[in-house]
Amino acid sequence: MFEKFNEGAQRSLILGQEAAAREKHEHLGTEHIMFGLLQAPGEVNSSVFKRLKVDLKKLVEQVEILVEANKPMEEGKPDVPFSDSAKKAIENGVVISREMGEESIGQEHLLIGMISVPESGAVKAFKDSGFGDVARLEEAIRREVDSTKKRKTILALLNEDASKALVQAREEAREGWNNFIGTEHILLGMVKNLECPASRVLIKHGVDMRLLQKTIREITPPRKEKPMEGLLPHFDIEAKQVIDNAENEAKGMGHSYIGTEHLLLGILSVKTCAGASALNRTGVSNIKKVKFSLAKELEGR
């Protein structure tokens, strides 16, 4: 039934089913699906929650209250049937996915599907947690989906050095038990390759690369809790902004590719991010000087 749902959406539904079966509930409602989804909301939903400042702690509490409010049966069922509102939410999610031209149904489609059912437990949970503007939530999810599609085309322009840097960034985030790849991880991914243009320019600016790596790790120590098994970290809001800015820098320099030089400029342009803070602490903050040095470096290649 759920073969067209992607891994994240399937995980949300399975966790919801397990919760309903464990508590011996008669039906599996949208509150159960929300319970499963909030274990790992996925890249789109997580970005939207952060941007809209949704209080996740309160939201989780309200979802748990709604789940616990279901009356248990004397004998539980291994396969708990969906409630009418849950069925409607899933149907809506499928329709929304098709409307967006997606090949699979994701957690973002499930979430829109749930909040589009006025009487659903998902809507009640959001309202009771202090975020009642579900129309604004849906609009933000749709915008984030569009941005994610655009970013995929940007990532296709990465050259070998930049691709390796982002692969390393994901590994750095994973080793630090992070759910997100931040600008600090992107910077770490770049400076581990001392031969890439970004590293060469930083060295010419007098940056001690070992000190820079140490500074980055001091700014963002590893998390204390390990993320859910099998989940890969994804770009946070500022990291996405860096990638978008890197594309703009590449275009401005007349380049048809995106390299570590553009990623470095992208980090410096997001002045409040962890990556820019680490660079600033090691004496690099003037984006104009760095851009000039990069231009000279690329001329000599």
N, C-alpha and C positions, 0 to 999 in steps of 0.2 A: 504493500500500500504506500509505503513511504520511500520507494526507491528513487524518486526524483528530488527528495530532500537531501541537502548536502550534509556533511558530517556533523557540523555544529547544530543544525536544526534537528537531525536525528537524535543527537545526544540530549538535547533539551526535552524532546518527547519521551525518550527512554527514561530519563531521570524523573520526569513527571509521572510516568506510568509506575515506576518503582515506588515512588512516594505514596501514590494512591493505593497500590497493592499492599504496601507495608502497613499502612494505617487502616486497611480493610474498608476503604471508602466505596460507596455504591457507584459513583461516577468519577471520571477524570475531568475536571473542569479547567478553565483557563488559568485559575490560580495554581494548579499543579504544573501546567506548562510553563508559567512564569517562574515557578520554583526551579524547574529544570533549567530554564534559560538564564536565570541569574547566577547559576553556578559558574558560568563562563559566557557572558553576553555576546561575544563575537566582536570583530573589529568595528563594524558599522555602528552597532548599538552602543558599544563602550564609548566610542568617540562622541556620539550624540548625547549620552548621559553626562559625559564630562562637560561638553560645550553648554548644555542647558542647566548644568549644576543640579542635576537630579540627586537627591539625597539617597544614595544606594542603601545605606544602613537602614534607614527608615522604610524604604521600599521593600527590602528583604523582610523586615519585621512584619510589615502589613501583609505580605504574601504568606508568611508562615502562620499568621493569625487566621487568615482565610482558609488555609489548608487544614489547620487544626479544627476549624469550626464545622467541618464535615463530620456527620455522625458515622461512627464505625458500625459495620455489620457484625453479626455474631460469627459468621464465616466469611473470610475474605475470598476474593477471586484472583487467580493468577493474571487474567487479562481483564482489567477494569474497563468497561465501555466509556466512550467519550460522552460528556454531557452535550445537550443541544447547542449551548453557546460555544463549547470547544469545537464541535463539528463545524459550526458556522465560521469560527475564527480560522480554522485550518483551510476551509474552502475559500475564504477571502484571501488568505495568504497565497494560495495557489493562483488565484486570479491576478493578484497584484504582481506576482512574480512574472506572469505571462505579459502583463501590461508593460512591465519594465524591460521586457526582452531578455530575461534571464533564462539560462538553460536549467537551472536548479532552484529549488526553494530554500532560502536561507533563513537565519534567525531574524534578520531584519524584516522579511516578509511575514514571518510568523507574528512578530510583534505588532506590525501594522494591522494584520488580520485580527489580532486579539483586541486592540484598542478601537477597532472599527465596529465592535459589537457593544453597544451602549450598556447592556446589563451585565457584561462580563466581569468576572472577578479581577481580571487584569486592570480594567478601568477603575474599579473600586480601590484596588491597591495603590494605584498612582494618586488618586484623589486623597485617600486617607494618609498618604505619606507626605502630602503637601504640594504635589505637582498635579494640578487638575486640568491643565491645558493640553489635552491629548491631540487636538488638532495641530498645535504647534509642534508637538513631538513627531507626528506623522510627517509634517512638512520638513522637519530637520532630517529625518531618516531618508526621505526621498532625495534631499540635496546631497547628503553624504554618499548615497549610492551613486549619484551622478559624478561626484568628485572622485570616488574610488575607481570608476570606469576610466575617467580621464587620467588618473594617476598610473593606471596600467599601461597606457600608451607612453607616458613619460618614462616609466621604468624600462620600457623596451629600447630606449635610446641610450642606456648606460653602456659605457665602454667596459673593457675587461677589468681595469683597475677599480672602477666604481662598483661594478657587479660584485667583485670579490670583497670590497669594503662592506657592502650591505649584507652579504652572506655572513661575513665575520661579525657584523653588528648584531645579527639575529643570534649568533652563537654566544656572543657576550651577554646579551639579554637573557638567554636561556640559562647560562651558567650562573647568572645572578638571581635566578628564580623570579625573573620579571615577566609579567604578562604583556608588557609593552616594550617595543624598541624605541628608545629615546634618542635625542640628538647626541647625548653622551656616548651611546653605543655606536652611532654612525661615526663619530669622531675617532673612537677607539679602533673601529674597523679600518679607518683610513691610515692612522698613524702607525699601525702595526706593519704597514708596507712602506718602508723608508725610501723606496725608489719611485713612488708615485709622485706626481706633480705637487699635490697638496703638502706632502711630507717634506719634499725638497725645499719648498718655499718657506715652510715653518722653520726648518733647520737654518736656512739663510737668514731668517729673522732672529736667530739666536735662541730659538726654543730648545730646551733640553727635553728630548722626546720621552725619556724615562720619567722625568719630573711631570711632564704633561699627563702621561698615563696614570701616574700615582695620584695626581690632582683630580683627574676624572673619577677614579675609583673612590676617592675620599668624598667627593660631592654626592655620589650615588652608591652607597654601600648596598650589598646584596639584601634582598628581602628575607624575612625570617620564616615565611611560610612558602612551601613549595607549591607551584600552581598545579592545577588538575592534570593528571597524566594524559599525554598525547596531544596537549594543546600547544601550538606554536605561538610565540609572542608576535604581535603585530605593531605597526607604527602608531605612535601616539600622535596627538594633535600637532605638537611642535615639530616632530619628525616629518610629518606630512607636509607641513609648511616649508620645511627646509628643502624637501624634494621638489615642491612646486617652485620655490624660489630658485633652485638650481637650474630648472628648465629655463626660467626667465634670464638667468645669468648667461646660460649657454647661447640663447638666442641673441642677447645683447652683444656677445662677443663674436657672433657670426659663426657659431659652431653647430654642426648637425648632430653632435653627440653630447652626452652628459658624462663628465669625468669627475675625478676627486677634486679637481680645482673648482668646479662649479658647486660641488657639495660643500666645500670649505666656505665659499662665499655665501652659500645658502645658510649655513650655520651662523656665520657672523651677522647676517641680516636679521636673524631672530635674536635680538640682543638680550632677551631675558631667559633664553633657554640654557639648559645645563651645559651644553657643548660650548656655547659662546662664553659662559661664565668661566669654564676651565681655561679657555684660550686667553681670556682677559687676565686671569690670575698668573699666567705665564708670559704676559707681556704682549699679547696680540689682540688688538681691538679695533685698529684703524682699517676698515674695510677698503678704503681707497688705496692705501699703501699696499695691502695684500693683493688687490686686483692689479696694480701696476707691476708688482713682483711676479705675479702669475703670468702676465702678458709677456714679460721679459723671459721668463722660464720657458714658455711655450715657443717663443721665437727661436730659442736655441736648440730646439729638438730636431 
